[in-house]
């Protein structure tokens, strides 16, 4: 298994735009071979903050996700709104 955690920060005024686009992205990502979990989260007390929790069968499945057209489109669509983006991965289960 391969786990990914992504946090995004956008201006509060762009929060709804990011949420709407992220929900479409999540739907497409969940249909990918090797994607076990793809869950976006939002904290109501932190407008502009989004957290993605993703689990893939292995690193190859995650790499395929990064190469997918819907990933490329999403990345390009949200880039103008991002203040920060942080990606953390784990590849070993305890």
C-alpha positions as CSV (number, residue, x, y, z in Angstrom):
1,X,0.0,0.0,0.0
2,X,1.1,3.6,-0.7
3,X,-0.4,6.5,1.3
4,X,-0.5,10.1,0.3
5,X,-1.6,13.2,2.2
6,X,-2.0,16.5,0.5
7,X,-2.8,19.9,2.0
8,X,-3.8,22.9,0.0
9,X,-4.3,26.5,1.1
10,X,-6.1,29.0,-1.0
11,X,-7.5,32.4,-0.3
12,X,-10.9,32.1,1.5
13,X,-12.6,33.7,-1.4
14,X,-11.4,30.8,-3.7
15,X,-12.4,28.0,-1.2
16,X,-15.7,27.1,-2.9
17,X,-14.1,27.0,-6.3
18,X,-11.4,24.7,-5.0
19,X,-13.9,22.5,-3.3
20,X,-16.1,22.1,-6.4
21,X,-13.1,21.3,-8.6
22,X,-11.7,18.9,-6.0
23,X,-14.9,16.9,-5.7
24,X,-14.9,16.3,-9.5
25,X,-11.2,15.3,-9.3
26,X,-11.9,12.9,-6.4
27,X,-14.7,11.2,-8.4
28,X,-12.3,10.6,-11.3
29,X,-9.5,9.5,-9.1
30,X,-11.6,6.9,-7.2
31,X,-12.2,5.1,-10.5
32,X,-8.5,4.6,-11.2
33,X,-7.1,1.1,-11.0
34,X,-5.1,0.7,-7.8
35,X,-6.9,3.6,-6.0
36,X,-8.3,2.3,-2.7
37,X,-9.2,5.5,-1.0
38,X,-9.4,9.1,-2.2
39,X,-11.1,11.4,0.3
40,X,-11.1,15.2,0.3
41,X,-11.6,17.0,3.6
42,X,-12.4,20.6,4.5
43,X,-12.4,22.2,8.0
44,X,-15.2,24.7,8.4
45,X,-13.1,26.8,10.7
46,X,-10.3,27.1,8.2
47,X,-11.7,28.6,4.9
48,X,-9.3,27.9,2.1
49,X,-7.8,24.7,3.6
50,X,-8.3,21.4,1.9
51,X,-6.9,18.0,2.9
52,X,-6.7,15.0,0.6
53,X,-6.2,11.5,2.0
54,X,-5.3,8.9,-0.7
55,X,-4.4,5.2,-0.5
56,X,-3.1,3.3,-3.6
57,X,-2.2,-0.4,-4.0
58,X,1.4,0.6,-4.6
59,X,3.7,3.4,-5.8
60,X,3.1,2.4,-9.4
61,X,-0.6,3.1,-9.0
62,X,0.2,6.5,-7.5
63,X,2.6,7.2,-10.4
64,X,-0.2,6.3,-12.8
65,X,-2.5,8.7,-11.0
66,X,0.0,11.5,-11.5
67,X,0.2,10.8,-15.2
68,X,-3.6,10.6,-15.6
69,X,-5.2,13.4,-17.7
70,X,-7.7,14.3,-15.0
71,X,-4.7,14.9,-12.6
72,X,-2.9,17.1,-15.1
73,X,-6.1,19.1,-15.7
74,X,-6.8,19.5,-12.0
75,X,-3.3,20.6,-11.2
76,X,-3.4,23.2,-14.0
77,X,-6.9,24.4,-12.9
78,X,-6.1,25.0,-9.3
79,X,-2.5,26.3,-9.7
80,X,-3.6,30.0,-10.0
81,X,-5.4,29.8,-6.7
82,X,-2.8,28.0,-4.6
83,X,-1.1,29.7,-1.7
84,X,0.6,26.5,-0.5
85,X,0.6,22.8,-1.4
86,X,2.2,20.1,0.7
87,X,2.5,16.5,-0.3
88,X,3.6,13.8,2.1
89,X,3.8,10.1,1.2
90,X,4.3,6.9,3.2
91,X,5.0,3.5,1.6
92,X,5.4,1.2,4.6
93,X,2.7,-0.2,6.9
94,X,3.6,-0.8,10.5
